[in-house]
Amino acid sequence: MIQLRNALDVFTLVMLIVTIVLLIYTMSVMLMQRGKGKTPTNPKVVTKVRCVQNDYSAERDFSKGDYVGLEIGKCPKCGDTLKVEAIYAVGGPKEKDQPL
């Protein structure tokens, strides 16, 4: 009876050690993967401008106060009006990659 009890105590101790080792290993792997590939990238906001005659278009960095339809000057090709056609972000994380 005493030998069986000692065997159960040793078995329980071994199982406890194995469980603790596996728990530590799992947590360390999770922590390593958590920081992996998650470099914060802020998207660059771009303003696309186009001539109303559609003979010239360009992209530039977004400026405070830009909005679609804003007249920003004269076309360098024909001298007609340049308007903001679109404002969008380039780069940064994709929508499906972001956590909820």
N, C-alpha and C positions, 0 to 999 in steps of 0.2 A: 504494500500500500504506500509506503514511504517512497519507494523508487518510482512508482507511477506519479505521485504528486511532484517529485523533483523533476521528472521528465516533462510534466505539464508546465511547471514553472519555467523551465529552460525554453520549451517551445513557445510559450507566451512571450518571454523576453525577446527571443529571436524575431518573432512576428512583429512585435512592437518596434524593434530597431529597424527592420525592413520597411515598415510603414512610415516611420519618421524619415528615413533616407529617401524613399520615393516621394514623399511630400515635399521635402526640401528640393529635390531634383526638379520636380514639376513646377514649383514656384520659381526657381531660378530660370528655367527655360521660358516660362511665361513672361518674366520680367525682361529677359533679353529680347524676346520677340516684340514686346510692347514698344520699345524704343527704336526698333529696327525699321528703317525706311520711313520714318515720320519726321522728316526735316520740314519745318514750317516754311511754306512758300506762299508769299502773298502774291495774288495775281496783279499783273500790270494792267491798268485801265487805259484803253486806247480810244482815241476819237478819230473817226474816218470822215474826211471832208471830200466833197465832190462839187465840181462846177455844175451850174444849172444847165449848161449846154452838153454835159456828159463827155467832155473831151479831156478832162483832167480829174484825177482823184489822188488822194494821199492819206497817209495815216500819221498821227502825231500823238504825243502823250496827252492824256486828259488834263484839261485846265479847269480850275474851279469856275463854275458858271456855265460850262458847256451844256447844251441840250440839243436834242435833235430838232433841226430846222433853223438853228441859229445862223445868221449871216455873219461870216467872219472876215470877209475881205473880198479882194478881186482875184480872179483866176490869173495865174502867171502866163497862160497860153493865149487866152482870148480876151481877157480883161472883164469878163462877165462876173457874176456874183458866185462866191464860194459859200456853200452851206454845210453844216454838220449833218451827215447822212446817218451815222450810227455811232453808238458808244458801247463798248464791250470790254470784257476782261480777257487777257491772254495769260496762260500759265496758271499756276495754283492747282489745288487738289480738284479732282473731278467730283461731281455730285455724288456718285455711287460710292466713292471712297470715304466720304465724311460720315462719322458716326451720328446716329440719331440723337 
